[in-house]
Amino acid sequence: MATLYCDMRREELKELLERLHDEFNNEAFIEADPISVPHSFTSRGDIEIAGFMAAAIAWGNRRAIVKSAHRMMRYMDNAPEDFVLNASDSELESLATYVHRTFNGRDFQDFVRALRHIFTTWGSLGNYFEQGYAKHHDLRPVLADFRRDFHSVAHDVHSEKHLSSIEKGAACKRLCMYLRWMVRRDDHGVDFGLWDKIPMSALYMPLDVHTGRMGRSLGLLSRKQSDWKAVEELTASLREFSEDDPVRYDYALFGVGISGMFD
């Protein structure tokens, strides 16, 4: 799709982004979105783990992702924090039959063991990321550290493909999306805002085929590759419209991208 709005004045583009934000960043839009899975829970630990696992398998058809993520929660007895912390060897073995596309039962077991390591060492996923941000004041090294710490426990190398490496230049879409869920806070009832020690200004855009396509269409992204450099470029462009909360436009770009509104 050719660039549609490269000649649009800044004020007009800001108005469009805000209109799309209001249309898509609301509770009605999340029913078929993976974020609906952690919204099934109320405790912080359950939300953190359900969100992380749903984000981990979030590629492809959204409805299939949501269905598979809810099935994943049933494998964990719909008590993800308790399962991560206390599952016996036999209960972990029961995960072996789970499959979502290339995410298999062994990957599921490795992720649970890795999450147990994070929770028992740092107390929670939130504590890990908040402490990391306090140390670096930048989420980029935190993403790199997290991948190393997550895979520091014994695991099958296959599971590594499900946690992207920023150090290898990956866009880290699923991790950026998960961070958005946990950090962003507003009055629209979508994101959780649980990790308030990380400012929203520190977040990076989750870049996928839809946000990338619309970012390029609107003249917000020139880089052709959908890699980490593209993430930084798109996020920097959106900071010009919302310095304190650039990722507020994620659902705007994603929603209009999947709607085909501008095709």
Secondary structure by P-SEA (a helix, b strand, c coil): cccccccccaaaaaaaaaaaaaaccccccccccccccccccccaaaaaaaaaaaaaaccccaaaaaaaaaaaaaaacccaaaaaccccaaaaaaacccccccccaaaaaaaaaaaaaaaaacccaaaaaaaaaaacccaaaaaaaaaaaaaccccccccccccccccccccaaaaaaaaaaaccccccccccccccccccccccccccaaaaaaaaaacccccccccaaaaaaaaaaaaaacccccccaaaaaaaaaaacccc
